């Protein structure tokens, strides 16, 4: 840096959200060399010099034809071109250059002001090289004569500071201040004598205050003239007037007047401008030499100069002529004749749509050449835009920032009109349009037009061929809208069909790697994920429900008749004496397809005699049309065609051989078949008896254990009768069942707390307490007894009193109970066995019956849940054998008991085996 270059630094920092503002001021002299160092902006602002290029460190405006530049490598501000202060600025006031320096990421705007200091690069100069002054010899000492002043473009100390007059005995120099100017006057020290010396030669020197000082000389010639007693006198030494700019040409500004006391030509006065007025000023004003009127001769512009200083000289016509000088100061009044000017520095014409509120979009500076209110400017934006102007700390500087959230998908660009209006009268306005593009951000996920998607796919599709296409739309642009597809794989289980599908990632075409079969898979679903290519990427998924449509790809399958080798053939034997309409057989078939594809129709494809047999088209039943005659053949072959109703129907055939046999042969064949069925049923019954017996035994053991536990808690075994008709604490369970549209509840088994096991009795005998009071008589059985079919087949049983007409199966409260006849009348010595009626839907593992008067017409009892009537007793096991003994006197035997787990058939078989054994033993005895 030059030794005479000085730097003044101060910083003001402000923040607008993410925008950082700062101001720095430097100073440098004019006329410094190109490349001269002014200041390190990056260092003074605390910026990292290594990031300046990346952050686009630059000057964006105000560089005045690039007189100054910054080095982006180190942040140094330097002189780019030669600076001449006198060309840049007016003589009055400081000469300032305003720069805007911007760095991005984050955005920082710094205002740098460089003051151009004046250098003494100009010497004073006079408008003329020689000045002639005429003075009458009769002029009295002390008279003053104004001399032309010197001009120096420099300012301050470098401008003209003093004048010096060459040495002489007749004159001396006097300096007067007229505002900022110093005016030299030549003062007569003693009276001149024309006869002694006609001309006097003097030198006027103008010297500035620079270091080193510079000067200029003016040659003065004083001519001594004959007598002219009086000189003109102005009414004012200084005239001041105000003139509006832009006034019309030839407008009179002021009229000056000087008077001369002489008469004749010695008193006639003429006016002229002083010799030191610059030519450009003489083009703006004119002076009437006889009247003294100063008129406008050119365009007056306040912005060019706001004040003019004119020296006017008045001279008479005497010999020698006498002169005098005055100064006319013309102040230009500003008029609002300049519109504001808008300068926009766009940081970027693209604004991301996810920009935060307060993000700086552009820097706006407004200037108005007018002054005062005429130069005060107000800015505003177009309405209904998501932007606003934030005023800067520096006058007439604004930041265009976001004030709302941007959404490119709704509005992709904005044409913002900036209006700048001054406060003049009338106000003037300027408009400027700024185009702002909203750049895309990946803020939208791909969207499917439908969700979920339903796909109907016909079975037996060709593997690896396209079956469907999905498409998703992304509202974003470019890579943010480039959608790729993939199928979301499942866990890879047996039901995971996604592993058999493939999707084209670019266009969403889905192909199946296998052929689907409706009969094995009717529906499945998978998920497709659509992902865009943004950063970070966004995705969405859709569920595709696939429904497999049936095709007629299954032929009917014959279920009957089927021969031992698997062919659809069968032989049916029927008696010859059957009547017309006799059912010969029924062809049964099955089709795995559904709908029309699975709807089967039967037809006779081949038959030996159409008059004998007919086939039902829908059921497949074969019936005789008429009775057989002796002339009819003994064997007939029928070929039945079974076909479905698909578009291309499929079929199967079955062959039925019908043989006509005599009635006895037919019955014999029927007996053989029945005998085989009986043997099979006997085996099944044996297995069932063993199973039920085991279950009953386990249940009996459990009951005995529970009874023993109850007995161990009480020592009262004196009576096996309960005095109370109701008992508590029963162990019970219930089974609900449904028969038709009615619901039943089967309750049991139950056990009274007072029930005891009789010592010495059989382990399977459970004694029930007597529910009658001591004073009551024994109940007499109803005289109306009926044997059931099972009792009739059973033979003679133990002597017992049979149950009443009916048993009542109890249900829960509000549940219908079932009445049915359970016993029949018998003579003494016969036994009765009770079992529930077939088809009642009763699980025979447990139930309870009411013992007492009742019948089929008796109303069902409605009991509260868990309540058991006193006369109820429990029969666990299946089926149960109930024996109720009564002596001949009509009184109940004290050994009432219930036997568990013994079926009627078992007892019958045991009895038969015993009888056979007795017969064999008897036969042996006879042989002996």
Secondary structure, DSSP 8 states (H G I E B T S, - for coil): --TT-------EEEEETTEEEEEEEEEEETT--TT-EEEEHHHHHT--GGGTTTTT-EEEE--TTTTEEE-TTT-EEEE-S---HHHHS-SSS--EEEEEEEETTTTEEEEEEEEEE-------B-S-SEEEEEEETT--TT-EEE----B-SS-GGGSEEEEEE---SSEEEEEEEETTEEEEEEEE-S---TTT-SEEEEEEEEEE-SSS--EEEEEEEEEEES------EES-SEEEEEEETT--TT-EEEE--EE--S-GGGG-EEEEE-TTS-HHHHTTEEE-TTT-EEEE-S---TTT-SEEEEEEEEEE-SSS--EEEEEEEEEEE--S----EEEEEES-SEEETT--TT-EEEEEEEE-SS-GGGG-EEEEE-SS-SEEEEE-SSTTEEEEEE-S---TTT--EEEEEEEEEE-SSS--EEEEEEEEEEE--S----EESSSSEEEEEESS--TTSEEEE--EE-SS-GGGG-EEEEEE-----TT-GGGGEEE-TTT-EEEESS---TTT--EEEEEEEEEE-SSS--EEEEEEEEEEE--S----EEEES--TTS-SEEEEEEETT--TT-EEEE-EEE-SS-GGGG--EEEEEEES-TTTEEE-TTT-EEEESS---TTS-SEEEEEEEEE--SSS--EEEEEEEEEEE-HHHHHHHHHHHHHHHHHHHHHHHHHHHHHHHHHHHHHHHHHHHHHHHHHHH----S-SS-SSSS------EEEEEEETTEEEEEEE----TT-B--TTS-TT--B----S-TTS------S-----HHHHHH----------SEEEE--STTS--EEEE------TT--------TTS---TTEEEEE-SS--TTS------TT---TTEEEEESSS-EEE--B-TTS-B-TT-EEE-S--HHHHHHHHHHHHHHHHHHHHHHHH-
